[in-house]
C-alpha cells in the first residue's frame, strides 16, 4: 500500500509540470538566478504575457 501511495506525489508533479501550473514559480527561480536587482513581473502580468506569446506564436498543441 505504501508503494502505491508513494506514486501520487510523482504523478502530481508530472501533471502540474505538464499543464504548466508551476510556470510562474519556475520563472521566479530563473529571474532570481539571472536577473538580480530587477523586480520580476507580477503573476498576473506573467500569465498575460505567456498567453499573448502563445497566441502570437502558435505551435503544435492539442487545443
N, C-alpha and C positions, 0 to 999 in steps of 0.2 A: 504494500500500500504506500509506503514511504517513497518508493521508486516512482510510482505513478504521480504522486503529489509533487515530486521534485521537477517534473516536466513542466508544470504550469508557469513558473517564473520565466523559463526559457521561451516558452510559447508566447507569453505576454510580451516579452522583449521583442521577439521576432515580428509579431503582429503590429506593435506600436512603431517599430522601425520601418516596416514595410509601408505602413499607412502615412508615415511622416509626422506622427504625433510628437516626436521628440526633436523635430527640426529646429525649433527655437532654442532649445537647450544646447543643441549641437552648435548652432550659430553663436550663442553666447560664449561657449567654450573656445571656439575659434577666434572670436573677437577679442576675448581676454588674452589669448596667447599671442596674437599677431597685431593687434591694434590698440595697445595700451595708450591711455591718455585721451582717447576719443570716446565719447559716450555711444553705447550701442543704440540702435533704433528700438523703439518700443515694440512690444509683441504685436500690437495691432498693426503698426506700420510694416513690420516684418512680413506678416501674412498678406497684407495688401500687395507688397512688392513681389512676394512669391507667386501669388495668383496672377498678377499682371504679367510677370515674366512667363508663366506657363501659357497664358493666353496669347502672348506675343510670339512665343516660340514653341508651338505645339510639337510634341514628339510622339512616339508611339506610346499610347496609354489606352487602357480599356474603356474609359468613359470620357 
